[in-house]
Amino acid sequence: MTTPHPPAGSPQNDPAPASGAGTPATGAGSGRSGYLYRKVARHLADHADQVLKVGEITRAIGAPSSGAVFEALKKMAAAGHATHHRTPHRFQITQAGIDAAGALPPAAPRTRSSGSSGGGRQSRPAPVPRPNGTLYHPRRLGKGWDVEELRRLRAQQVPVLLYGPPGTGKTAMVEAAFPDLLTVAGTGDTVVDDFLGSYNPVPGGGYEFVHGPLVTAMRQGRVLLVDDATLIPPRVLAVLYPAMDGRGTVTIPAHGNETVEAVDGFYIVAGHNPGVHGAVLTEALASRFTVHLHVTTDWDLARQLGVPKPVVAAAIDLNADLAAGKTVWAPQLRELLGFVKVRDQLGMSAALANLVGIAPEDARDDVTAALSRHTGTPITALALGKR
């Protein structure tokens, strides 16, 4: 993902961030210094896997003074948005810095082709917060962006089935698109009650019926995500079908055959991992979803979020081998972002070793070979050493 840049020489007054703030300040410190800070932050975010010298950054952004750039970089480091390596002075953006740069308001943003007819242009949308506070970076889908397109499909009542390896961002995308989301996490032990509800004990004795997420979503016009849907027994998934077709109703046998009707806004989206052991995609389930969307890892986004290029290259090779049946596992975006966190805390060698260690045992030799080939580093699984 390329962060929009303001054009060189822009006269706009942009706020400079206060040192130590989690996000850029918006009410003080305006002027050229704030504008320069933004250019520096965006340049580091666009080269998140690199440790850059002050002079390199100065030349790249066309700044008139390396001293002013150095001051902006020191502010970023003080805020925890960059790491400062000395002798010589070099800087690399942190994950907090990437998040903060993504939150900076655009000033005459650079745009990209939208892919629509007529040569229209469309700027990349800002990252979207998820319920856990992390940011989701939208990706291209059709003529627009995935989050926007999912919302349009909901408005038109076009159900979507997402599929792809674990860790590619399927759940994150749905969480970002729909703040009113309810989720059923599917397993082989999921039962009808997990959708419709069941009787629960109450203090003082007795039981009361508590409606499940499917009923709540139907009555409140919310979105229901059925995650890992193909791990759920087909006879259980059948509870969804009358809610998804023209009837828009379900019956709750355990609660006196209560009938529930869906209101406007109700929508079902499902996700599944075809390669997971025990996953079964039945024709009855597949036919209920008009759009089947393959979700893969965005390698450009991985690089932008700080994953070193050699590690991304190794992951790409491993995914190609996975598709060809030559290995049984390959890292996706989830594992690569975990790699960055381990690297920032324990160092590069430990992060490489940990990436090998989290692979299934029968894939570790393949992961070790790919990482060693691209990084030039001998690697073993992460382990404690002697005292």
C-alpha positions, 0 to 999 in steps of 0.5 A, spaced: 500 500 500 502 506 498 501 512 502 498 518 499 503 524 499 502 531 498 506 535 492 513 538 494 512 545 495 505 545 498 503 551 501 498 548 506 499 548 513 499 542 517 500 540 524 506 538 527 505 532 532 507 533 539 513 528 542 510 522 545 503 523 542 500 516 540 497 520 534 499 526 530 497 533 534 491 536 530 491 543 534 498 546 534 504 547 531 502 548 524 506 551 519 512 548 514 515 544 520 508 540 520 508 539 513 515 536 513 514 532 518 508 529 514 513 528 508 518 524 513 513 520 516 510 518 509 516 516 506 518 512 512 512 508 511 513 507 504 520 504 506 518 500 512 523 495 511 529 499 510 533 503 515 535 510 512 540 515 513 538 522 514 541 525 507 537 519 504 531 521 506 532 529 505 534 527 498 528 523 497 523 528 499 526 534 496 527 537 503 531 544 503 535 542 509 537 535 512 537 539 519 530 540 519 529 533 517 533 530 522 529 534 527 523 531 524 526 524 525 528 525 532 521 527 534 518 521 531 523 517 535 521 520 541 514 519 540 515 511 539 514 512 531 521 510 529 527 507 531 534 511 532 540 508 530 546 512 531 553 512 528 551 514 523 544 517 524 539 512 521 532 511 522 526 506 521 519 506 522 515 502 527 508 499 527 506 505 531 509 510 526 506 506 520 499 506 524 500 514 525 502 515 518 496 512 516 492 516 520 495 523 518 489 527 514 491 527 506 493 533 503 492 533 495 493 526 495 496 522 490 491 518 486 491 511 483 486 508 477 480 506 480 479 501 474 472 504 472 471 506 465 472 513 463 479 513 466 477 515 473 481 516 479 480 514 486 485 515 492 486 509 497 482 510 503 484 510 510 485 504 514 479 502 517 479 501 525 477 494 527 473 492 534 480 490 537 483 497 535 487 495 530 487 498 523 485 494 517 488 496 510 483 496 504 485 492 498 482 492 491 476 489 489 472 490 483 472 497 481 473 499 488 476 497 495 474 491 499 470 494 505 466 499 500 464 493 496 462 489 501 458 494 504 455 495 497 453 488 496 450 488 503 445 493 501 443 489 495 443 483 499 448 479 495 451 474 500 459 473 500 463 467 501 470 468 503 475 463 502 483 462 502 488 460 507 488 462 515 491 468 516 490 472 510 485 477 513 478 474 511 475 476 518 479 482 519 476 485 512 469 483 515 470 486 521 472 493 518 466 493 513 461 492 518 461 495 525 455 491 527 457 485 526 456 478 530 460 472 529 459 465 530 466 461 530 465 454 526 468 448 529 466 441 528 462 441 535 458 447 533 450 446 534 444 449 532 443 452 539 449 456 537 445 460 532 438 460 535 439 460 542 438 455 548 435 455 555 440 458 560 440 457 568 438 464 572 440 466 579 435 463 584 433 457 580 430 456 573 432 457 566 430 462 561 431 462 553 437 466 550 436 468 543 442 466 539 446 471 534 442 469 528 436 471 531 439 477 534 442 479 527 435 478 524 431 482 529 436 488 529 438 488 522 445 486 523 451 482 519 452 475 521 459 472 520 459 465 520 467 464 520 470 457 518 463 455 516 465 449 512 468 446 519 460 446 521 456 439 520 452 441 514 445 439 518 447 444 522 448 449 517 441 448 514 439 452 519 441 458 515 438 457 509 431 459 510 434 466 513 438 467 506 432 465 501 426 469 499 423 466 506 427 470 510 425 467 517 427 461 521 423 457 526 426 456 533 423 449 535 426 449 542 422 455 544 415 453 542 416 453 535 417 461 535 418 464 528 423 470 527 423 474 521 429 478 518 428 486 518 432 490 513 439 490 514 440 483 516 446 480 512 450 473 512 457 473 510 461 466 511 468 465 511 472 458 510 479 455 509 479 450 503 485 447 506 484 445 513 483 438 515 475 436 515 473 442 511 467 440 507 464 445 502 457 442 500 453 444 494 447 447 498 452 452 502 456 454 496 449 455 492 447 460 497 452 465 496 452 469 490 459 471 490 465 467 492 471 471 493 478 468 494 482 472 499 490 472 499 495 475 502 497 482 500 505 482 499 505 489 498 502 491 504 506 486 508 512 490 505 509 497 507 507 494 514 515 493 515 516 485 513 523 485 510 523 484 503 527 477 503 522 475 508 516 476 504 520 473 498 521 467 502 513 467 503 511 468 496 516 462 494 513 458 500 506 459 498 507 457 490 510 451 493 503 450 497 499 451 491 503 446 487 503 441 493 510 441 494 509 443 502 504 443 507 504 450 510 506 457 508 506 464 512 500 469 511 499 476 513 498 474 520 504 470 521 508 476 517 506 481 522 507 477 528 514 476 525 515 484 525 513 484 532 518 479 534 523 482 531 522 489 534 522 485 541 527 480 540 531 481 534 532 479 527 535 472 528 530 470 533 524 472 529 527 468 523 527 462 528 520 463 531 517 463 524 520 456 523 518 454 529 511 456 528 510 452 522 508 445 522 513 440 524 513 437 517 513 444 513 519 446 518 525 444 513 521 447 507 520 454 511 528 454 513 530 453 506 526 458 503 528 463 509 535 461 509 535 462 501 533 469 501 536 472 507 543 468 507 542 466 514 542 460 517 536 458 521 533 454 526 527 453 530 527 458 536 529 455 543 532 457 550 540 457 550 544 455 556 545 459 562 
